[in-house]
Amino acid sequence: MINTIQDLKRVNNGYFSKENKVFFCDVPLYKISYKLLTHKITKVKYLVTHTFKFSDMFDGIKNASYVIKSITEKGEISTNSLDFNTLTEVKNYLKGE
């Protein structure tokens, strides 16, 4: 069972590797953060990534984004994701609002 980010990292070591972070522009320069939150109604766990993704490509303005991906009971991170503009939007979604 996955209860902490450390549990998630143990199961998905490659996902949190330095190479993967560089590929997705999630490097320390951007101060990317991860949270593990649970949907209030369904109890499904989600990885919440605060990222800038590729928003600053081609001289664009760097825009923050919150990307959430569901976590299976075995701790596997889904490839499907939902994007939100603020952490408040994420929390409202996870409350079922």
CORNOR-V139460 format. One record per residue. N is the residue number from 1. RES is the residue in three letters. OMEGA is omega as a letter, one per 20 degrees, with the letter a starting at -180 (none if undefined). Layout:
N/RES/OMEGA, N/RES/OMEGA
//
This chain:
1/MET/a, 2/ILE/r, 3/ASN/a, 4/THR/r, 5/ILE/r, 6/GLN/r, 7/ASP/a, 8/LEU/r, 9/LYS/r, 10/ARG/a, 11/VAL/a, 12/ASN/a, 13/ASN/a, 14/GLY/a, 15/TYR/a, 16/PHE/a, 17/SER/r, 18/LYS/a, 19/GLU/r, 20/ASN/r, 21/LYS/r, 22/VAL/a, 23/PHE/a, 24/PHE/r, 25/CYS/r, 26/ASP/a, 27/VAL/a, 28/PRO/r, 29/LEU/a, 30/TYR/r, 31/LYS/r, 32/ILE/r, 33/SER/r, 34/TYR/r, 35/LYS/r, 36/LEU/a, 37/LEU/a, 38/THR/r, 39/HIS/a, 40/LYS/a, 41/ILE/a, 42/THR/a, 43/LYS/r, 44/VAL/r, 45/LYS/a, 46/TYR/r, 47/LEU/r, 48/VAL/r, 49/THR/r, 50/HIS/a, 51/THR/r, 52/PHE/a, 53/LYS/a, 54/PHE/a, 55/SER/a, 56/ASP/r, 57/MET/r, 58/PHE/r, 59/ASP/r, 60/GLY/r, 61/ILE/r, 62/LYS/a, 63/ASN/r, 64/ALA/r, 65/SER/r, 66/TYR/a, 67/VAL/r, 68/ILE/r, 69/LYS/a, 70/SER/a, 71/ILE/r, 72/THR/r, 73/GLU/r, 74/LYS/r, 75/GLY/r, 76/GLU/a, 77/ILE/r, 78/SER/r, 79/THR/r, 80/ASN/a, 81/SER/r, 82/LEU/a, 83/ASP/r, 84/PHE/a, 85/ASN/a, 86/THR/r, 87/LEU/r, 88/THR/r, 89/GLU/r, 90/VAL/a, 91/LYS/r, 92/ASN/r, 93/TYR/a, 94/LEU/r, 95/LYS/a, 96/GLY/a, 97/GLU/none
//
